[in-house]
Amino acid sequence: MTSFRGRRALLLLLMGIAGLTVALHGQAALPACSHCAEWNTPQAPFRIYGNTYYVGPHGLSSILITSDHGHVLIDGALPESAPLIAANIRALGFRVEDVKLILNSHVHFDHAGGTAELQRLSGARVAASPWSAEVLRSGGVAKDDPQFGDIRPVARVARVETLHDGEELRVGSTAVTAHFTPGHTPGGTSWTWTSCEGGRCERMVYADSLSAISADGFKFTRRPGYRGVEDFEKSFAFLEMVPCDILITPHPEASDLWGRMERRRAGAMPDPLIDGSRCKDLAEGAREQLKKRLAGEAAK
């Protein structure tokens, strides 16, 4: 029979482990993820346009941009998505080890959760905005993230470079430009590049999420040190002005990717993926959603 002193020592040990978990993640326990299984449904990889490919699971985008001297990967989806993304890259005939640069839209676990493992598999550089880079280096969830307390932590990434707004990053002949689009998180980043096919080049936009979603108690209008409304407006303005032939989003349904792909497979002409109005429409919808959110905050 365990003595009282032994039981007390065991209890203190368990309390210490629980306290360490809280300290590491800033949250008492991992929040539930009711959508994770659906998001991580396997998806056969496919060419979007030119040297741009979709390699993520069905519910979370991960984009591969290829060149003769290495590749760029944008977003790592969930932690459990990393093996699927790697397999999809190989299924297209490319090597994971040739991914030289990993980029991110925003550092939530459903878009950056697989980054650490994909970096380990490829040995790639990882680059992010200053706010996002700090979260990736430390792991967890930033306390000034609007969804702090509601979302799971991201794994710590060993080597993360910090980039600046408007910076162009190159891998071989591929040039990808960073555009800071905060709001959904303070470090949100959208990406632009050009892909060519059959002598025609299209301007690609990977637009970060712009939904005003938060944990209970967070107010975009009142949170000290967080420029929520001002940040959103900067991001809306970017989407309204950027040359945008093909729009892709971290959650593919936000840009109707699957609907457009179905119409493309059915032979619709012109190509349903090429639509210069998509970025402006995304900004308009996000602005209306923000207005409703702010009205709800004002009523409380």
ZAMARGU-4260 file (C-alpha; in steps of 0.2 Angstrom, whole numbers, plus 5000, padded with zeros to 4 digits):
<rodrens>
0) 5000/5000/5000 | 5007/5017/4995 | 5011/5028/5010 | 5003/5045/5013 | 5020/5053/5010
5) 5021/5043/4993 | 5004/5048/4988 | 5008/5066/4992 | 5024/5065/4981 | 5015/5058/4967
10) 5002/5071/4968 | 5015/5085/4968 | 5023/5077/4953 | 5007/5076/4943 | 5003/5094/4948
15) 5021/5099/4942 | 5018/5091/4925 | 5001/5100/4923 | 5009/5116/4927 | 5023/5114/4915
20) 5010/5110/4901 | 5001/5126/4905 | 5018/5136/4905 | 5023/5129/4889 | 5007/5132/4879
25) 4999/5146/4890 | 4983/5135/4890 | 4977/5122/4902 | 4973/5109/4889 | 4973/5107/4871
30) 4956/5114/4864 | 4945/5102/4854 | 4946/5102/4835 | 4930/5097/4828 | 4935/5100/4810
35) 4952/5093/4810 | 4947/5076/4803 | 4937/5084/4789 | 4951/5097/4785 | 4964/5083/4784
40) 4954/5072/4772 | 4966/5066/4759 | 4966/5076/4742 | 4975/5070/4726 | 4988/5084/4722
45) 4985/5094/4706 | 4992/5108/4695 | 4983/5124/4698 | 4992/5134/4684 | 5010/5133/4677
50) 5022/5129/4691 | 5009/5131/4705 | 5002/5115/4713 | 4990/5111/4726 | 4998/5098/4738
55) 4987/5100/4754 | 4973/5090/4761 | 4956/5093/4755 | 4951/5106/4768 | 4968/5116/4770
60) 4978/5123/4757 | 4997/5119/4755 | 5004/5126/4739 | 5020/5121/4730 | 5029/5133/4718
65) 5042/5124/4708 | 5058/5128/4699 | 5073/5120/4691 | 5083/5125/4706 | 5072/5121/4721
70) 5054/5124/4726 | 5044/5135/4738 | 5030/5128/4749 | 5017/5139/4757 | 5008/5133/4772
75) 5010/5117/4782 | 4992/5114/4787 | 4989/5103/4803 | 5003/5093/4811 | 4995/5077/4805
80) 4995/5084/4787 | 5014/5084/4785 | 5015/5066/4779 | 5001/5069/4767 | 5009/5085/4760
85) 5026/5076/4758 | 5017/5061/4749 | 5008/5073/4738 | 5024/5082/4733 | 5032/5065/4729
90) 5016/5059/4719 | 5019/5074/4707 | 5036/5068/4704 | 5045/5081/4715 | 5057/5078/4729
95) 5053/5085/4747 | 5071/5088/4749 | 5071/5100/4735 | 5059/5112/4744 | 5071/5126/4749
100) 5059/5138/4757 | 5043/5136/4767 | 5032/5151/4770 | 5016/5154/4780 | 5000/5164/4779
105) 4996/5164/4798 | 5003/5154/4812 | 4988/5145/4818 | 4989/5126/4820 | 4979/5122/4805
110) 4991/5132/4793 | 5007/5131/4802 | 5005/5115/4812 | 5015/5104/4800 | 5029/5117/4797
115) 5041/5110/4809 | 5040/5092/4802 | 5041/5098/4784 | 5056/5108/4788 | 5064/5093/4796
120) 5060/5082/4780 | 5066/5095/4768 | 5080/5105/4777 | 5071/5121/4770 | 5073/5139/4776
125) 5057/5145/4785 | 5053/5164/4783 | 5039/5174/4791 | 5033/5191/4797 | 5041/5197/4813
130) 5026/5193/4824 | 5023/5176/4815 | 5042/5172/4816 | 5042/5175/4835 | 5027/5163/4837
135) 5036/5150/4826 | 5052/5151/4836 | 5044/5149/4853 | 5030/5138/4848 | 5013/5139/4857
140) 5000/5153/4854 | 5004/5171/4856 | 4994/5179/4870 | 4989/5194/4858 | 4982/5182/4845
145) 4963/5185/4844 | 4960/5166/4846 | 4971/5164/4861 | 4963/5151/4872 | 4953/5143/4858
150) 4966/5136/4847 | 4980/5123/4849 | 4998/5128/4849 | 5010/5126/4835 | 5026/5116/4837
155) 5042/5126/4839 | 5052/5128/4822 | 5070/5127/4824 | 5076/5140/4811 | 5065/5155/4806
160) 5070/5170/4796 | 5061/5187/4798 | 5056/5196/4782 | 5049/5213/4779 | 5033/5219/4770
165) 5036/5219/4752 | 5051/5208/4752 | 5054/5197/4737 | 5061/5180/4741 | 5069/5169/4727
170) 5072/5151/4724 | 5079/5147/4707 | 5068/5157/4694 | 5054/5158/4706 | 5051/5175/4715
175) 5038/5176/4728 | 5033/5193/4737 | 5027/5195/4754 | 5013/5207/4758 | 5008/5209/4777
180) 4989/5208/4778 | 4986/5208/4797 | 4969/5207/4805 | 4965/5189/4807 | 4981/5188/4817
185) 4994/5202/4819 | 5007/5194/4808 | 4996/5188/4793 | 5004/5188/4776 | 4998/5186/4759
190) 5009/5180/4744 | 5010/5185/4726 | 5020/5177/4711 | 5018/5174/4693 | 5016/5157/4685
195) 5016/5154/4666 | 5009/5140/4655 | 5008/5138/4636 | 5016/5156/4634 | 5003/5164/4645
200) 5008/5171/4662 | 4995/5174/4677 | 4997/5184/4692 | 4994/5172/4707 | 4988/5178/4724
205) 4988/5167/4740 | 4977/5179/4751 | 4978/5176/4770 | 4962/5174/4780 | 4954/5190/4784
210) 4939/5184/4795 | 4937/5193/4812 | 4936/5178/4823 | 4941/5177/4841 | 4940/5169/4858
215) 4926/5174/4869 | 4930/5191/4877 | 4942/5197/4864 | 4937/5214/4856 | 4945/5220/4840
220) 4940/5238/4845 | 4947/5238/4863 | 4961/5226/4864 | 4977/5236/4870 | 4991/5235/4858
225) 4981/5227/4845 | 4976/5238/4830 | 4963/5226/4824 | 4951/5238/4814 | 4966/5248/4806
230) 4975/5232/4802 | 4960/5225/4793 | 4958/5240/4783 | 4976/5239/4777 | 4973/5222/4771
235) 4957/5225/4763 | 4965/5239/4753 | 4979/5227/4747 | 4966/5215/4740 | 4957/5228/4731
240) 4973/5235/4723 | 4984/5219/4720 | 4984/5212/4702 | 4975/5196/4704 | 4972/5183/4690
245) 4971/5167/4701 | 4966/5168/4719 | 4970/5154/4732 | 4966/5155/4750 | 4972/5145/4766
250) 4954/5138/4767 | 4950/5133/4749 | 4932/5136/4751 | 4935/5154/4755 | 4939/5156/4736
255) 4927/5143/4730 | 4942/5133/4724 | 4933/5116/4723 | 4918/5124/4714 | 4930/5132/4701
260) 4940/5116/4699 | 4923/5106/4696 | 4918/5119/4682 | 4936/5118/4675 | 4935/5099/4674
265) 4918/5101/4665 | 4926/5111/4652 | 4920/5128/4656 | 4928/5142/4646 | 4936/5153/4650
270) 4946/5145/4663 | 4935/5147/4679 | 4951/5148/4690 | 4956/5164/4681 | 4945/5178/4687
275) 4952/5195/4691 | 4937/5200/4702 | 4940/5187/4715 | 4952/5197/4726 | 4940/5212/4727
280) 4926/5201/4731 | 4935/5192/4745 | 4939/5210/4752 | 4921/5215/4751 | 4915/5200/4759
285) 4927/5201/4773 | 4923/5219/4776 | 4905/5216/4778 | 4909/5202/4790 | 4920/5214/4800
290) 4906/5227/4801 | 4894/5214/4808 | 4907/5209/4821 | 4910/5227/4826 | 4892/5231/4827
295) 4890/5216/4839 | 4905/5222/4850 | 4897/5239/4851 | 4880/5232/4857 | 4888/5223/4872
</rodrens>
